[in-house]
Amino acid sequence: MVSGEQSAGHAALVKVFAIVPLLALVAAVPIAWGWGLGWVDVGLALFFYTLTALGVTVGFHRYLTHGAFKANRGLRIALAATGSMAMQGPVIGWVADHRRHHAYADKEGDPHSPWLFGTGPVALAKGFWHAHMGWLFNREQTNQRRFAPDLLADPDIRRIDRLFPVLSTVTLLAPAVLGGLITMSLWGALTAFFWASLVRVALLHHVTWSVNSICHMIGDRPFDARDRSANFWPLAIASMGESWHNSHHADPTCARHGVQRGQIDVSARIIWILEKLGWATRVRWPRPERLARKLKAPAPEPAA
């Protein structure tokens, strides 16, 4: 059992891990502004970040992993391709890993739980590193035939899976080409490559990995779940709504993760637009009666 004092210490440590690198990036912006960073770089970085992030959150995660909606063939291919452009690995492997995560969440067999080493400060640091990115370097390969047989049987998805190196090249070179054309300079191509390719990919990686690490360590847990998933509001916008993680683990196939009042969920809004366009169908929107069953009972008030 972890005491309240230990939990507070753990939370503070995790926040240091998460916030310090982002502060360093923010500090670099004014230093580079006007010399190696301009509005073209910012615009391209935001565009490609949003495009590829939604490819992962709407495509890889809510659609291909959990079947939160049905998509026509064109949308299915587009989501798989833009998700691949996030450079988080080929689509079939990504989906298989995430389905295994849900099958064994925070237990032996989970590929990236932060709770496999204990709850002391050293174990916490080791668990954070493992959940955040360490698992990628020393990983047990997920059995794709067990966890993603539907994708292996889909020729379009198999083709996109094989095209991962090509799509990775496109996601790195496209911002540089656009930056060079917009500014009509080699310098514009180089700065766009740095900010809208390298920094953008790295930032999206760390936001995604933070859902694996931070959102299983600290945050609110309003819903009953079989694991230690938590809602962490500071990541809601950058993660396109993925950081409402306790809500997601309580109802994995739901198309909306930010199910409570005031919870921003950009991915759910995109799915809503796709549904209105007729490209997405049979969307699994949250049902009030199901949410009510999952919601934790309020703690009893102390006796007077």
TORKOL-4160 file (C-alpha; in steps of 0.2 Angstrom, whole numbers, padded with zeros to 4 digits, m for minus):
304
<pt num="1" X="0000" Y="0000" Z="0000"/>
<pt num="2" X="0007" Y="0017" Z="m0005"/>
<pt num="3" X="0004" Y="0031" Z="0009"/>
<pt num="4" X="m0003" Y="0048" Z="0005"/>
<pt num="5" X="0014" Y="0056" Z="0008"/>
<pt num="6" X="0023" Y="0043" Z="m0004"/>
<pt num="7" X="0010" Y="0047" Z="m0017"/>
<pt num="8" X="0013" Y="0065" Z="m0016"/>
<pt num="9" X="0032" Y="0063" Z="m0018"/>
<pt num="10" X="0029" Y="0051" Z="m0033"/>
<pt num="11" X="0018" Y="0064" Z="m0041"/>
<pt num="12" X="0031" Y="0078" Z="m0039"/>
<pt num="13" X="0044" Y="0067" Z="m0046"/>
<pt num="14" X="0034" Y="0062" Z="m0061"/>
<pt num="15" X="0030" Y="0080" Z="m0064"/>
<pt num="16" X="0048" Y="0085" Z="m0064"/>
<pt num="17" X="0052" Y="0071" Z="m0077"/>
<pt num="18" X="0038" Y="0077" Z="m0088"/>
<pt num="19" X="0039" Y="0096" Z="m0086"/>
<pt num="20" X="0058" Y="0100" Z="m0087"/>
<pt num="21" X="0061" Y="0094" Z="m0105"/>
<pt num="22" X="0046" Y="0104" Z="m0111"/>
<pt num="23" X="0052" Y="0119" Z="m0102"/>
<pt num="24" X="0069" Y="0117" Z="m0110"/>
<pt num="25" X="0060" Y="0117" Z="m0127"/>
<pt num="26" X="0050" Y="0132" Z="m0123"/>
<pt num="27" X="0066" Y="0141" Z="m0117"/>
<pt num="28" X="0074" Y="0137" Z="m0134"/>
<pt num="29" X="0060" Y="0146" Z="m0144"/>
<pt num="30" X="0064" Y="0164" Z="m0140"/>
<pt num="31" X="0083" Y="0161" Z="m0141"/>
<pt num="32" X="0080" Y="0154" Z="m0159"/>
<pt num="33" X="0067" Y="0166" Z="m0164"/>
<pt num="34" X="0072" Y="0177" Z="m0179"/>
<pt num="35" X="0087" Y="0167" Z="m0183"/>
<pt num="36" X="0083" Y="0148" Z="m0184"/>
<pt num="37" X="0064" Y="0149" Z="m0181"/>
<pt num="38" X="0050" Y="0159" Z="m0189"/>
<pt num="39" X="0031" Y="0159" Z="m0192"/>
<pt num="40" X="0033" Y="0147" Z="m0207"/>
<pt num="41" X="0042" Y="0134" Z="m0196"/>
<pt num="42" X="0028" Y="0136" Z="m0182"/>
<pt num="43" X="0014" Y="0135" Z="m0195"/>
<pt num="44" X="0021" Y="0119" Z="m0203"/>
<pt num="45" X="0025" Y="0111" Z="m0186"/>
<pt num="46" X="0008" Y="0114" Z="m0180"/>
<pt num="47" X="0000" Y="0107" Z="m0196"/>
<pt num="48" X="0010" Y="0091" Z="m0197"/>
<pt num="49" X="0009" Y="0089" Z="m0178"/>
<pt num="50" X="m0010" Y="0090" Z="m0179"/>
<pt num="51" X="m0011" Y="0079" Z="m0194"/>
<pt num="52" X="0000" Y="0065" Z="m0188"/>
<pt num="53" X="m0006" Y="0066" Z="m0170"/>
<pt num="54" X="m0024" Y="0063" Z="m0176"/>
<pt num="55" X="m0018" Y="0049" Z="m0187"/>
<pt num="56" X="m0012" Y="0041" Z="m0171"/>
<pt num="57" X="m0027" Y="0045" Z="m0159"/>
<pt num="58" X="m0042" Y="0044" Z="m0171"/>
<pt num="59" X="m0034" Y="0031" Z="m0183"/>
<pt num="60" X="m0022" Y="0019" Z="m0174"/>
<pt num="61" X="m0030" Y="0020" Z="m0157"/>
<pt num="62" X="m0049" Y="0023" Z="m0157"/>
<pt num="63" X="m0052" Y="0016" Z="m0174"/>
<pt num="64" X="m0040" Y="0002" Z="m0178"/>
<pt num="65" X="m0036" Y="m0004" Z="m0160"/>
<pt num="66" X="m0053" Y="m0002" Z="m0152"/>
<pt num="67" X="m0066" Y="m0001" Z="m0166"/>
<pt num="68" X="m0074" Y="0015" Z="m0159"/>
<pt num="69" X="m0082" Y="0017" Z="m0176"/>
<pt num="70" X="m0083" Y="0010" Z="m0194"/>
<pt num="71" X="m0074" Y="0019" Z="m0208"/>
<pt num="72" X="m0076" Y="0018" Z="m0227"/>
<pt num="73" X="m0061" Y="0012" Z="m0236"/>
<pt num="74" X="m0054" Y="0029" Z="m0241"/>
<pt num="75" X="m0054" Y="0035" Z="m0223"/>
<pt num="76" X="m0047" Y="0019" Z="m0217"/>
<pt num="77" X="m0032" Y="0020" Z="m0228"/>
<pt num="78" X="m0030" Y="0039" Z="m0224"/>
<pt num="79" X="m0030" Y="0036" Z="m0205"/>
<pt num="80" X="m0018" Y="0022" Z="m0206"/>
<pt num="81" X="m0006" Y="0032" Z="m0218"/>
<pt num="82" X="m0006" Y="0048" Z="m0207"/>
<pt num="83" X="m0004" Y="0038" Z="m0191"/>
<pt num="84" X="0011" Y="0030" Z="m0199"/>
<pt num="85" X="0018" Y="0047" Z="m0203"/>
<pt num="86" X="0020" Y="0050" Z="m0184"/>
<pt num="87" X="0034" Y="0038" Z="m0184"/>
<pt num="88" X="0029" Y="0028" Z="m0170"/>
<pt num="89" X="0031" Y="0011" Z="m0179"/>
<pt num="90" X="0021" Y="0001" Z="m0192"/>
<pt num="91" X="0003" Y="0001" Z="m0190"/>
<pt num="92" X="0000" Y="m0018" Z="m0186"/>
<pt num="93" X="0014" Y="m0018" Z="m0173"/>
<pt num="94" X="0007" Y="m0002" Z="m0165"/>
<pt num="95" X="m0011" Y="m0009" Z="m0163"/>
<pt num="96" X="m0005" Y="m0026" Z="m0157"/>
<pt num="97" X="0006" Y="m0018" Z="m0143"/>
<pt num="98" X="m0009" Y="m0007" Z="m0138"/>
<pt num="99" X="m0021" Y="m0022" Z="m0138"/>
<pt num="100" X="m0009" Y="m0031" Z="m0127"/>
<pt num="101" X="m0008" Y="m0016" Z="m0115"/>
<pt num="102" X="m0026" Y="m0017" Z="m0112"/>
<pt num="103" X="m0027" Y="m0036" Z="m0110"/>
<pt num="104" X="m0014" Y="m0035" Z="m0096"/>
<pt num="105" X="m0015" Y="m0017" Z="m0090"/>
<pt num="106" X="m0003" Y="m0013" Z="m0076"/>
<pt num="107" X="0001" Y="m0032" Z="m0074"/>
<pt num="108" X="0014" Y="m0044" Z="m0080"/>
<pt num="109" X="0012" Y="m0045" Z="m0099"/>
<pt num="110" X="0009" Y="m0026" Z="m0101"/>
<pt num="111" X="0022" Y="m0020" Z="m0112"/>
<pt num="112" X="0024" Y="m0003" Z="m0104"/>
<pt num="113" X="0017" Y="m0002" Z="m0086"/>
<pt num="114" X="0026" Y="0009" Z="m0074"/>
<pt num="115" X="0021" Y="m0002" Z="m0060"/>
<pt num="116" X="0032" Y="m0017" Z="m0063"/>
<pt num="117" X="0047" Y="m0012" Z="m0052"/>
<pt num="118" X="0039" Y="m0007" Z="m0036"/>
<pt num="119" X="0034" Y="0010" Z="m0028"/>
<pt num="120" X="0050" Y="0017" Z="m0020"/>
<pt num="121" X="0059" Y="0032" Z="m0028"/>
<pt num="122" X="0072" Y="0022" Z="m0037"/>
<pt num="123" X="0058" Y="0009" Z="m0043"/>
<pt num="124" X="0047" Y="0024" Z="m0048"/>
<pt num="125" X="0061" Y="0032" Z="m0059"/>
<pt num="126" X="0064" Y="0015" Z="m0067"/>
<pt num="127" X="0046" Y="0012" Z="m0070"/>
<pt num="128" X="0043" Y="0029" Z="m0077"/>
<pt num="129" X="0058" Y="0027" Z="m0089"/>
<pt num="130" X="0052" Y="0009" Z="m0094"/>
<pt num="131" X="0034" Y="0015" Z="m0097"/>
<pt num="132" X="0039" Y="0031" Z="m0106"/>
<pt num="133" X="0052" Y="0025" Z="m0118"/>
<pt num="134" X="0063" Y="0011" Z="m0111"/>
<pt num="135" X="0051" Y="m0003" Z="m0116"/>
<pt num="136" X="0055" Y="0002" Z="m0134"/>
<pt num="137" X="0073" Y="m0003" Z="m0132"/>
<pt num="138" X="0071" Y="m0019" Z="m0123"/>
<pt num="139" X="0054" Y="m0025" Z="m0129"/>
<pt num="140" X="0046" Y="m0042" Z="m0130"/>
<pt num="141" X="0038" Y="m0043" Z="m0147"/>
<pt num="142" X="0019" Y="m0044" Z="m0147"/>
<pt num="143" X="0011" Y="m0059" Z="m0156"/>
<pt num="144" X="0003" Y="m0050" Z="m0170"/>
<pt num="145" X="m0007" Y="m0066" Z="m0175"/>
<pt num="146" X="m0015" Y="m0066" Z="m0158"/>
<pt num="147" X="m0018" Y="m0047" Z="m0155"/>
<pt num="148" X="m0021" Y="m0041" Z="m0173"/>
<pt num="149" X="m0027" Y="m0055" Z="m0184"/>
<pt num="150" X="m0040" Y="m0043" Z="m0192"/>
<pt num="151" X="m0026" Y="m0031" Z="m0198"/>
<pt num="152" X="m0016" Y="m0045" Z="m0205"/>
<pt num="153" X="m0031" Y="m0051" Z="m0215"/>
<pt num="154" X="m0033" Y="m0033" Z="m0223"/>
<pt num="155" X="m0023" Y="m0031" Z="m0239"/>
<pt num="156" X="m0024" Y="m0012" Z="m0237"/>
<pt num="157" X="m0017" Y="m0011" Z="m0220"/>
<pt num="158" X="m0003" Y="m0024" Z="m0224"/>
<pt num="159" X="0002" Y="m0013" Z="m0238"/>
<pt num="160" X="0003" Y="0003" Z="m0227"/>
<pt num="161" X="0012" Y="m0007" Z="m0214"/>
<pt num="162" X="0026" Y="m0012" Z="m0227"/>
<pt num="163" X="0026" Y="0006" Z="m0233"/>
<pt num="164" X="0031" Y="0013" Z="m0216"/>
<pt num="165" X="0049" Y="0017" Z="m0221"/>
<pt num="166" X="0042" Y="0027" Z="m0236"/>
<pt num="167" X="0029" Y="0036" Z="m0225"/>
<pt num="168" X="0043" Y="0040" Z="m0213"/>
<pt num="169" X="0053" Y="0048" Z="m0226"/>
<pt num="170" X="0038" Y="0058" Z="m0232"/>
<pt num="171" X="0034" Y="0065" Z="m0215"/>
<pt num="172" X="0052" Y="0071" Z="m0213"/>
<pt num="173" X="0055" Y="0078" Z="m0230"/>
<pt num="174" X="0038" Y="0086" Z="m0234"/>
<pt num="175" X="0040" Y="0100" Z="m0221"/>
<pt num="176" X="0057" Y="0104" Z="m0228"/>
<pt num="177" X="0051" Y="0105" Z="m0245"/>
<pt num="178" X="0037" Y="0116" Z="m0241"/>
<pt num="179" X="0048" Y="0127" Z="m0230"/>
<pt num="180" X="0060" Y="0129" Z="m0244"/>
<pt num="181" X="0046" Y="0133" Z="m0257"/>
<pt num="182" X="0037" Y="0146" Z="m0246"/>
<pt num="183" X="0053" Y="0155" Z="m0241"/>
<pt num="184" X="0061" Y="0152" Z="m0258"/>
<pt num="185" X="0077" Y="0148" Z="m0248"/>
<pt num="186" X="0088" Y="0133" Z="m0243"/>
<pt num="187" X="0089" Y="0141" Z="m0225"/>
<pt num="188" X="0070" Y="0140" Z="m0224"/>
<pt num="189" X="0070" Y="0122" Z="m0229"/>
<pt num="190" X="0083" Y="0118" Z="m0216"/>
<pt num="191" X="0074" Y="0127" Z="m0202"/>
<pt num="192" X="0058" Y="0119" Z="m0207"/>
<pt num="193" X="0066" Y="0102" Z="m0207"/>
<pt num="194" X="0073" Y="0105" Z="m0189"/>
<pt num="195" X="0057" Y="0112" Z="m0181"/>
<pt num="196" X="0043" Y="0104" Z="m0191"/>
<pt num="197" X="0051" Y="0088" Z="m0194"/>
<pt num="198" X="0063" Y="0083" Z="m0180"/>
<pt num="199" X="0056" Y="0093" Z="m0166"/>
<pt num="200" X="0038" Y="0090" Z="m0171"/>
<pt num="201" X="0041" Y="0071" Z="m0172"/>
<pt num="202" X="0050" Y="0071" Z="m0155"/>
<pt num="203" X="0037" Y="0081" Z="m0146"/>
<pt num="204" X="0023" Y="0070" Z="m0152"/>
<pt num="205" X="0033" Y="0055" Z="m0147"/>
<pt num="206" X="0035" Y="0061" Z="m0129"/>
<pt num="207" X="0016" Y="0067" Z="m0128"/>
<pt num="208" X="0011" Y="0049" Z="m0133"/>
<pt num="209" X="0023" Y="0041" Z="m0122"/>
<pt num="210" X="0017" Y="0052" Z="m0108"/>
<pt num="211" X="0000" Y="0044" Z="m0109"/>
<pt num="212" X="0009" Y="0027" Z="m0106"/>
<pt num="213" X="0019" Y="0034" Z="m0091"/>
<pt num="214" X="0011" Y="0049" Z="m0083"/>
<pt num="215" X="m0007" Y="0044" Z="m0086"/>
<pt num="216" X="m0004" Y="0027" Z="m0077"/>
<pt num="217" X="0005" Y="0036" Z="m0062"/>
<pt num="218" X="m0004" Y="0052" Z="m0057"/>
<pt num="219" X="m0020" Y="0061" Z="m0060"/>
<pt num="220" X="m0039" Y="0059" Z="m0056"/>
<pt num="221" X="m0048" Y="0042" Z="m0057"/>
<pt num="222" X="m0066" Y="0045" Z="m0057"/>
<pt num="223" X="m0071" Y="0029" Z="m0065"/>
<pt num="224" X="m0069" Y="0011" Z="m0060"/>
<pt num="225" X="m0055" Y="0002" Z="m0070"/>
<pt num="226" X="m0045" Y="m0014" Z="m0068"/>
<pt num="227" X="m0028" Y="m0004" Z="m0068"/>
<pt num="228" X="m0020" Y="0012" Z="m0062"/>
<pt num="229" X="m0025" Y="0023" Z="m0077"/>
<pt num="230" X="m0028" Y="0041" Z="m0073"/>
<pt num="231" X="m0035" Y="0057" Z="m0081"/>
<pt num="232" X="m0021" Y="0070" Z="m0083"/>
<pt num="233" X="m0029" Y="0087" Z="m0089"/>
<pt num="234" X="m0012" Y="0096" Z="m0093"/>
<pt num="235" X="m0010" Y="0084" Z="m0108"/>
<pt num="236" X="m0027" Y="0085" Z="m0115"/>
<pt num="237" X="m0024" Y="0097" Z="m0129"/>
<pt num="238" X="m0007" Y="0091" Z="m0134"/>
<pt num="239" X="m0013" Y="0073" Z="m0134"/>
<pt num="240" X="m0029" Y="0077" Z="m0143"/>
<pt num="241" X="m0039" Y="0070" Z="m0129"/>
<pt num="242" X="m0030" Y="0054" Z="m0125"/>
<pt num="243" X="m0025" Y="0060" Z="m0108"/>
<pt num="244" X="m0042" Y="0057" Z="m0101"/>
<pt num="245" X="m0035" Y="0039" Z="m0099"/>
<pt num="246" X="m0045" Y="0033" Z="m0084"/>
<pt num="247" X="m0061" Y="0037" Z="m0094"/>
<pt num="248" X="m0054" Y="0027" Z="m0108"/>
<pt num="249" X="m0049" Y="0012" Z="m0098"/>
<pt num="250" X="m0066" Y="0011" Z="m0090"/>
<pt num="251" X="m0074" Y="0011" Z="m0107"/>
<pt num="252" X="m0061" Y="0007" Z="m0121"/>
<pt num="253" X="m0072" Y="0006" Z="m0136"/>
<pt num="254" X="m0080" Y="0023" Z="m0133"/>
<pt num="255" X="m0076" Y="0036" Z="m0146"/>
<pt num="256" X="m0075" Y="0050" Z="m0134"/>
<pt num="257" X="m0062" Y="0049" Z="m0120"/>
<pt num="258" X="m0066" Y="0066" Z="m0112"/>
<pt num="259" X="m0084" Y="0061" Z="m0106"/>
<pt num="260" X="m0086" Y="0073" Z="m0092"/>
<pt num="261" X="m0091" Y="0092" Z="m0092"/>
<pt num="262" X="m0076" Y="0103" Z="m0098"/>
<pt num="263" X="m0065" Y="0089" Z="m0104"/>
<pt num="264" X="m0058" Y="0094" Z="m0121"/>
<pt num="265" X="m0056" Y="0080" Z="m0133"/>
<pt num="266" X="m0051" Y="0085" Z="m0150"/>
<pt num="267" X="m0051" Y="0068" Z="m0157"/>
<pt num="268" X="m0069" Y="0065" Z="m0153"/>
<pt num="269" X="m0074" Y="0081" Z="m0162"/>
<pt num="270" X="m0065" Y="0075" Z="m0177"/>
<pt num="271" X="m0074" Y="0059" Z="m0176"/>
<pt num="272" X="m0090" Y="0068" Z="m0175"/>
<pt num="273" X="m0086" Y="0078" Z="m0191"/>
<pt num="274" X="m0081" Y="0062" Z="m0200"/>
<pt num="275" X="m0098" Y="0055" Z="m0195"/>
<pt num="276" X="m0107" Y="0070" Z="m0201"/>
<pt num="277" X="m0098" Y="0069" Z="m0218"/>
<pt num="278" X="m0104" Y="0050" Z="m0219"/>
<pt num="279" X="m0086" Y="0044" Z="m0219"/>
<pt num="280" X="m0087" Y="0036" Z="m0201"/>
<pt num="281" X="m0102" Y="0026" Z="m0196"/>
<pt num="282" X="m0108" Y="0016" Z="m0181"/>
<pt num="283" X="m0099" Y="0028" Z="m0169"/>
<pt num="284" X="m0099" Y="0022" Z="m0151"/>
<pt num="285" X="m0103" Y="0037" Z="m0142"/>
<pt num="286" X="m0104" Y="0037" Z="m0123"/>
<pt num="287" X="m0120" Y="0031" Z="m0115"/>
<pt num="288" X="m0126" Y="0040" Z="m0099"/>
<pt num="289" X="m0132" Y="0024" Z="m0091"/>
<pt num="290" X="m0115" Y="0015" Z="m0094"/>
<pt num="291" X="m0105" Y="0030" Z="m0088"/>
<pt num="292" X="m0116" Y="0030" Z="m0072"/>
<pt num="293" X="m0112" Y="0012" Z="m0069"/>
<pt num="294" X="m0093" Y="0015" Z="m0071"/>
<pt num="295" X="m0093" Y="0031" Z="m0060"/>
<pt num="296" X="m0085" Y="0028" Z="m0043"/>
<pt num="297" X="m0096" Y="0031" Z="m0028"/>
<pt num="298" X="m0092" Y="0047" Z="m0019"/>
<pt num="299" X="m0082" Y="0044" Z="m0003"/>
<pt num="300" X="m0092" Y="0045" Z="0013"/>
<pt num="301" X="m0091" Y="0061" Z="0023"/>
<pt num="302" X="m0082" Y="0060" Z="0039"/>
<pt num="303" X="m0093" Y="0059" Z="0055"/>
<pt num="304" X="m0095" Y="0075" Z="0064"/>
